Every structure is written in C-alpha cells, then in structure tokens.
Amino acid sequence: MDRRLMRRWPGPPAVPRGPRRLTWRTASAVALAGALVAAGCGGGEGTSATSPTSSAAVPAGTAPAGRNGLIAVVIVVAAGVNSTHRIDLITPAGQFVRRLPCVSGRRCVDSYPAWSPTGRALAYSTDSPGGRIMIVRADGARRRELVAGEGANMPDHPSWSPTGSRIAFMRGSHESGNEIFTIGRNGTGLRRIARGPGELPSWSAAGRIAVGGLGPAPIGGIRTFRARDGANLRRLTGGDAYAPAWSPDAKRIAYVRCVDCGRTNRLEIWIMRADGTAKRRLTRGVYPAWSPDARLIAFTRGGALYTIPANGGTAGRVPYTPRGFSGHRTSLQMPAWQPRPR
C-alpha cells in the first residue's frame, strides 16, 4: 500500500522510515505484507527462498491453455530499508521462465508490471536509479526508458491503453499530491489528464481509467473517468477501496477493500460491475489481476500467489518459490497476467 494512502486513513501498520531509497514502491509491499499478517489473512509472512522452484501439479483455479500467457510477479526480498524488488515471469502452473535484469546492475526496486495488449511487451516501474518507467520485450530484450521522474515526483504504476499506443501512469509526492498522465509508447505526447482523483490507474477496453485510494470522502474510493481528457468522473465505492483492475471486457472491476480499516485492517478482493453495482466479496488478499480470458483472477495473500475463478469458488495457490535469495524471506506481490502473444 502506498505510504501516502496510509497517512490519509489509519489502517495498515506504519512503514518504517529510512533513507530516500525507501520510496512508495518499497513501502508498498512492506506495508501490505505487514497488514495481511496483522489482519490474519493467512499464508504466513512470506516463503523461504532456500528451496527450488516447484513443479507440482496445477492447483485449483490455475489457468488452462488458451488466451492466458505468463504471469509477471514482483519478488520482494526482505532486507530492512534496503529491500530488493525483482520481477519474475512464470507460468500459471508455477514454473520459472525468466527474471528481468536490473536497470542499474545493482540493487533492484522494480515493481508494478503491466503487459501490453498484444502480450509482447511489459512496462514496469523502477527506483533504480531515480525513478523511471521502463518497457521491455517479453523475452527480456530491448529494454528502454519510457519516462523519468522529476525530483520527488516519480512515475509509477503503468497501465496500457486498449490499442497499446499509450500508457497511463501516476506521478506525485507527499507534497504535491497525485497526478494521472498518459504518454505515447514511444515516449512522446506526455499529457496530464487528471489531478488528485486517486492512485494506481487501470485503463479499460472501453476507454475509461479507474483509480483508487484509501481515505474519507472526497479522497478515497474507486473512481473512473474518461482516458482521453479526465472528464466524466464517477465515484463507485466508499473510501475503503483501492487498487482497481478492469476485466478484459471492461464490464467488471476487481479491487481491494480494507474492511474495518483502522482496527482489524482485513484486506479482501471484491468485484463490481463497471457502474459500481452488484458488489460482492471474492476472497481475502490484495493485488487482483484478471486472466486475459476473464475466467480467473490472480492475487496475493500472505506473500504467496493464488488464482481464483472470477465468478467465485476455491482459490488455488500457484506453487512458486523464487530462486537465488538463499537465507532471505521473500514475498510475491503485484501479479500481472500476460495475454498470449499474437
């Protein structure tokens, strides 16, 4: 959870303050892991990185072959204020495919992966160095910078347009607040479309962007607006909801709801229609990500990766243990599901 969200609402445990390198993305996974444990959300604090990647049978809820490709997932390696974030690409059955290389060649703080509509490119945020959004091919090649930060205003949480021609992202700081921008995938045509409506943008196939944030009205809740100009703002939930994710057909939104925020801090995945009606609870967890065929939702709980049928049912754990972090606790966060490349 973004540290700024926590300041607006007395919810999950506070993130320890440290040097400048403990930024929004570092704070996010630390705070969410702590909140899940404190709220009794199950699954433990993380997994030990001393065992190899599992090749166990596909668990309940894992995607069949079809339109669904790989899952990009952020590996948060606990090391105090110097936590490392790496992005691994795995199959829905939990088999390792590749790890994205660090931009700086040193400690990575890479997060919020987002697949292009064709599944051939991945955008993601990085703090190494200075705060940037990068784009890389699905095979890990041809990495390039899309947009860089400006002082404390670091770009974060990319989300692709339905055509793949533009990318939305948020930028802001504690002092200036949040702004939502879009930019061409070639790095030109930067455009600010909204200021202060929320965080963690998600771009729908119908041309609307959803954002969310924890806090009392008018700060908190899930809201949507037109992607081209930021107009036609609609508030769909109360102030206890954030991290929206559009379904591939733009008819539904999955999101995280903080139940009893400020006390038990129970974090749950909920689903609603695009107009905010028919809200229903799906399961405990955070970071919902739809499968491209809209049948499943990936999410994390207690530092582990799960999938669950979008219409409800039993969640199945994806049996993946990151390699290469012997002796450190790891946590899986921020999944993104790849459309099968075309």
C-alpha positions as CSV (number, residue, x, y, z in Angstrom):
1,M,0.0,0.0,0.0
2,D,1.3,3.4,-0.9
3,R,2.6,5.2,2.2
4,R,0.6,8.3,1.3
5,L,-2.6,6.3,1.4
6,M,-1.8,5.2,4.9
7,R,-1.3,8.7,6.1
8,R,-4.9,9.5,5.0
9,W,-6.5,6.6,6.7
10,P,-5.4,5.0,10.0
11,G,-5.2,1.5,8.5
12,P,-2.3,-1.0,8.0
13,P,0.8,-0.8,10.1
14,A,3.1,2.1,9.5
15,V,6.1,1.7,7.2
16,P,9.4,2.2,9.0
17,R,11.1,5.4,7.8
18,G,14.5,5.2,6.4
19,P,16.7,6.8,3.7
20,R,15.4,8.2,0.4
21,R,15.6,4.8,-1.2
22,L,12.6,3.6,0.8
23,T,10.1,5.0,-1.7
24,W,6.4,4.3,-2.5
25,R,7.2,1.0,-4.2
26,T,9.4,-0.2,-1.4
27,A,6.9,0.9,1.2
28,S,4.0,-0.7,-0.7
29,A,5.0,-4.3,-0.4
30,V,6.3,-4.0,3.1
31,A,3.1,-2.4,4.3
32,L,0.8,-4.9,2.6
33,A,2.7,-7.9,3.9
34,G,2.5,-6.4,7.4
35,A,-1.2,-5.7,7.0
36,L,-2.0,-9.1,5.8
37,V,-0.2,-10.8,8.7
38,A,-1.7,-8.3,11.3
39,A,-5.2,-8.9,9.8
40,G,-4.8,-12.7,10.0
41,C,-5.1,-13.0,6.2
42,G,-3.3,-16.3,6.2
43,G,-0.4,-17.8,4.3
44,G,2.3,-16.5,6.5
45,E,4.6,-13.6,6.1
46,G,6.4,-15.0,3.0
47,T,8.2,-18.0,1.8
48,S,11.7,-19.3,2.3
49,A,13.9,-18.9,-0.7
50,T,16.0,-21.9,0.1
51,S,14.0,-24.5,-1.9
52,P,13.9,-24.7,-5.7
53,T,11.0,-23.7,-7.9
54,S,8.2,-26.2,-7.5
55,S,6.9,-28.2,-10.5
56,A,3.9,-29.6,-8.6
57,A,0.6,-30.2,-10.3
58,V,-1.5,-27.3,-11.4
59,P,-3.6,-26.2,-8.3
60,A,-7.3,-25.5,-8.3
61,G,-8.1,-22.2,-10.1
62,T,-5.0,-22.2,-12.3
63,A,-5.5,-21.2,-15.9
64,P,-5.9,-23.7,-18.7
65,A,-4.2,-23.2,-22.0
66,G,-5.9,-20.6,-24.3
67,R,-5.6,-16.8,-24.2
68,N,-3.7,-16.8,-21.0
69,G,0.1,-16.4,-21.1
70,L,2.7,-16.0,-18.4
71,I,2.3,-14.2,-15.1
72,A,4.7,-11.4,-14.1
73,V,5.1,-11.2,-10.4
74,V,7.2,-9.0,-8.1
75,I,9.6,-10.8,-5.7
76,V,10.1,-8.6,-2.6
77,V,13.2,-9.8,-0.8
78,A,13.1,-8.6,2.8
79,A,16.3,-6.7,3.9
80,G,15.0,-3.8,6.0
81,V,15.0,-0.5,4.3
82,N,17.2,-2.0,1.5
83,S,14.6,-4.4,0.3
84,T,15.0,-5.7,-3.2
85,H,12.2,-6.0,-5.8
86,R,12.7,-8.3,-8.8
87,I,10.2,-9.2,-11.5
88,D,10.0,-12.9,-12.4
89,L,8.0,-14.3,-15.3
90,I,6.4,-17.7,-14.5
91,T,3.8,-20.0,-16.0
92,P,0.3,-20.2,-14.3
93,A,1.5,-23.6,-13.0
94,G,4.4,-22.1,-11.2
95,Q,7.3,-22.9,-13.5
96,F,10.1,-20.3,-13.7
97,V,10.6,-18.8,-17.2
98,R,12.9,-15.8,-16.7
99,R,13.9,-12.9,-14.4
100,L,14.1,-9.4,-15.7
101,P,17.6,-7.9,-15.3
102,C,18.2,-4.9,-13.1
103,V,18.3,-1.5,-14.8
104,S,21.3,-0.4,-12.7
105,G,23.0,-3.7,-12.4
106,R,22.9,-3.3,-8.6
107,R,20.0,-3.5,-6.2
108,C,16.7,-3.6,-8.0
109,V,13.5,-1.9,-6.9
110,D,11.3,-2.9,-9.8
111,S,7.5,-3.2,-9.4
112,Y,4.0,-2.8,-10.9
113,P,4.5,-4.8,-14.1
114,A,1.9,-4.3,-16.8
115,W,1.6,-6.3,-20.1
116,S,0.8,-4.7,-23.4
117,P,-2.5,-5.8,-25.1
118,T,-0.5,-8.0,-27.5
119,G,1.5,-9.6,-24.7
120,R,4.8,-8.8,-26.4
121,A,6.0,-6.0,-24.1
122,L,6.0,-5.3,-20.4
123,A,6.0,-1.9,-18.8
124,Y,7.1,-1.5,-15.1
125,S,8.2,1.0,-12.5
126,T,11.8,1.1,-11.2
127,D,13.5,3.1,-8.5
128,S,17.0,2.2,-9.8
129,P,18.1,4.9,-10.2
130,G,16.0,8.0,-9.7
131,G,12.5,6.6,-10.6
132,R,11.5,5.7,-14.1
133,I,9.0,3.6,-16.1
134,M,10.7,1.1,-18.4
135,I,9.4,-1.0,-21.3
136,V,11.0,-4.4,-22.2
137,R,10.1,-7.2,-24.6
138,A,8.6,-10.3,-23.2
139,D,11.9,-12.1,-23.8
140,G,13.7,-9.6,-21.7
141,A,15.4,-7.8,-24.6
142,R,15.3,-4.2,-25.9
143,R,14.7,-2.6,-22.5
144,R,14.3,1.2,-22.8
145,E,13.1,4.1,-20.6
146,L,9.7,5.5,-21.3
147,V,9.5,8.3,-18.8
148,A,11.7,9.5,-15.9
149,G,10.9,11.2,-12.6
150,E,11.2,14.9,-11.8
151,G,12.7,15.3,-8.4
152,A,10.4,13.7,-5.8
153,N,7.7,13.2,-8.4
154,M,8.5,9.7,-9.6
155,P,6.3,8.0,-12.3
156,D,4.6,4.8,-11.1
157,H,2.1,2.1,-11.9
158,P,1.9,2.0,-15.7
159,S,-1.3,0.8,-17.5
160,W,-1.6,0.3,-21.2
161,S,-4.4,1.7,-23.4
162,P,-6.5,-0.9,-25.3
163,T,-4.6,-0.2,-28.5
164,G,-1.2,-0.3,-26.9
165,S,-0.4,3.1,-28.3
166,R,-0.3,4.9,-25.0
167,I,0.4,4.2,-21.3
168,A,-1.2,5.8,-18.3
169,F,0.8,6.3,-15.1
170,M,0.6,8.2,-11.8
171,R,3.1,10.7,-10.6
172,G,3.3,12.7,-7.4
173,S,4.7,13.2,-4.0
174,H,3.6,13.8,-0.4
175,E,3.8,17.5,-1.0
176,S,2.3,17.9,-4.5
177,G,-0.3,15.1,-4.4
178,N,-1.1,12.8,-7.3
179,E,-1.5,13.4,-11.0
180,I,-2.5,10.9,-13.7
181,F,-0.7,11.2,-17.1
182,T,-0.7,9.4,-20.4
183,I,2.2,9.1,-22.8
184,G,2.8,7.5,-26.2
185,R,4.6,4.2,-26.1
186,N,7.5,5.8,-27.9
187,G,7.9,8.3,-25.1
188,T,6.3,11.3,-26.8
189,G,3.0,13.1,-26.3
190,L,3.0,13.4,-22.5
191,R,-0.4,14.6,-21.3
192,R,-1.8,15.3,-17.8
193,I,-5.4,14.2,-17.7
194,A,-6.3,14.3,-14.0
195,R,-5.1,15.6,-10.7
196,G,-5.9,14.2,-7.3
197,P,-8.6,11.7,-8.1
198,G,-6.7,8.7,-6.7
199,E,-3.8,6.3,-7.5
200,L,-2.9,3.0,-9.2
201,P,-4.6,3.7,-12.6
202,S,-6.1,0.9,-14.6
203,W,-7.1,1.5,-18.3
204,S,-10.2,-0.3,-19.6
205,A,-11.0,-1.6,-23.0
206,A,-13.9,0.9,-23.1
207,G,-11.6,3.9,-22.8
208,R,-12.0,4.7,-19.1
209,I,-9.4,4.8,-16.4
210,A,-10.1,3.6,-12.8
211,V,-8.1,4.8,-9.8
212,G,-8.5,4.2,-6.1
213,G,-7.3,5.3,-2.7
214,L,-8.0,4.8,1.0
215,G,-9.4,7.7,2.9
216,P,-12.6,9.5,3.7
217,A,-14.6,11.4,1.0
218,P,-13.7,13.0,-1.2
219,I,-10.2,11.4,-1.2
220,G,-10.9,7.7,-1.0
221,G,-12.7,5.1,-3.1
222,I,-12.7,3.8,-6.6
223,R,-13.4,6.3,-9.3
224,T,-13.4,6.2,-13.1
225,F,-13.0,8.9,-15.7
226,R,-12.5,9.2,-19.5
227,A,-9.0,8.4,-20.5
228,R,-8.8,11.0,-23.3
229,D,-9.5,14.0,-21.1
230,G,-10.1,13.1,-17.5
231,A,-13.7,14.1,-17.7
232,N,-17.0,12.4,-16.6
233,L,-15.6,11.4,-13.1
234,R,-17.7,8.8,-11.3
235,R,-17.2,7.6,-7.8
236,L,-18.1,3.9,-7.4
237,T,-17.3,2.9,-3.8
238,G,-16.8,4.3,-0.4
239,G,-13.4,5.3,0.9
240,D,-12.3,1.8,1.9
241,A,-11.4,0.6,-1.7
242,Y,-8.2,0.9,-3.8
243,A,-6.1,-1.0,-6.4
244,P,-8.8,-1.3,-9.2
245,A,-8.3,-3.8,-12.1
246,W,-10.6,-3.8,-15.1
247,S,-11.8,-7.1,-16.6
248,P,-10.7,-7.6,-20.2
249,D,-14.2,-6.8,-21.5
250,A,-14.5,-3.6,-19.3
251,K,-17.7,-4.9,-17.7
252,R,-16.3,-5.5,-14.2
253,I,-13.8,-4.1,-11.8
254,A,-11.9,-6.1,-9.2
255,Y,-10.5,-4.2,-6.3
256,V,-9.1,-4.4,-2.8
257,R,-11.4,-3.4,0.1
258,C,-10.0,-2.6,3.5
259,V,-12.7,-4.0,5.9
260,D,-12.7,-2.4,9.3
261,C,-9.8,-0.1,8.4
262,G,-8.1,1.3,11.4
263,R,-8.9,-1.7,13.6
264,T,-8.6,-5.2,12.1
265,N,-7.5,-4.0,8.6
266,R,-8.9,-7.0,6.8
267,L,-7.9,-6.8,3.1
268,E,-10.2,-8.5,0.7
269,I,-10.7,-8.9,-3.1
270,W,-14.1,-7.6,-4.3
271,I,-15.8,-7.4,-7.7
272,M,-18.4,-5.0,-9.0
273,R,-19.9,-4.0,-12.3
274,A,-18.4,-1.1,-14.2
275,D,-21.2,1.2,-13.0
276,G,-20.5,0.3,-9.3
277,T,-23.4,-2.0,-8.8
278,A,-23.5,-5.7,-7.8
279,K,-20.6,-5.5,-5.4
280,R,-19.6,-8.9,-3.9
281,R,-16.7,-10.3,-1.9
282,L,-14.4,-12.8,-3.6
283,T,-11.7,-13.8,-1.2
284,R,-9.0,-12.4,1.2
285,G,-6.0,-10.9,-0.5
286,V,-4.5,-8.0,-2.4
287,Y,-3.4,-7.0,-5.9
288,P,-6.1,-8.5,-8.2
289,A,-5.1,-9.2,-11.8
290,W,-7.5,-10.7,-14.4
291,S,-6.6,-13.5,-16.7
292,P,-6.9,-12.5,-20.3
293,D,-9.9,-14.9,-20.8
294,A,-11.6,-13.2,-17.8
295,R,-12.2,-16.6,-16.1
296,L,-9.7,-16.2,-13.3
297,I,-8.2,-13.6,-11.1
298,A,-4.6,-13.8,-9.8
299,F,-3.9,-12.2,-6.4
300,T,-1.5,-12.4,-3.5
301,R,-2.1,-13.4,0.1
302,G,0.4,-13.6,2.9
303,G,3.3,-13.3,0.4
304,A,2.1,-16.2,-1.9
305,L,0.4,-16.1,-5.3
306,Y,-3.1,-17.5,-5.9
307,T,-5.7,-17.7,-8.6
308,I,-9.5,-17.9,-8.1
309,P,-12.4,-18.2,-10.5
310,A,-13.8,-14.7,-11.2
311,N,-17.3,-15.9,-10.5
312,G,-16.3,-17.3,-7.1
313,G,-15.0,-20.6,-5.9
314,T,-11.9,-22.1,-4.4
315,A,-8.6,-20.3,-4.6
316,G,-5.6,-22.3,-5.6
317,R,-2.0,-21.5,-4.6
318,V,0.5,-21.2,-7.5
319,P,3.4,-23.3,-6.3
320,Y,6.3,-20.9,-7.0
321,T,9.3,-20.3,-4.8
322,P,11.8,-17.7,-6.1
323,R,15.3,-18.9,-6.7
324,G,18.6,-17.1,-5.8
325,F,17.7,-15.5,-2.5
326,S,19.0,-18.1,-0.1
327,G,18.7,-17.0,3.5
328,H,16.2,-14.2,2.9
329,R,12.5,-14.1,3.3
330,T,10.6,-13.4,0.1
331,S,7.1,-12.3,-0.7
332,L,5.2,-12.4,-4.0
333,Q,3.3,-9.3,-4.9
334,M,1.8,-7.3,-7.8
335,P,1.0,-10.0,-10.4
336,A,0.2,-9.1,-14.0
337,W,-1.2,-11.7,-16.4
338,Q,0.1,-11.8,-20.0
339,P,-2.3,-12.1,-23.0
340,R,-0.9,-14.9,-25.1
341,P,1.4,-13.1,-27.6
342,R,-0.1,-12.6,-31.0
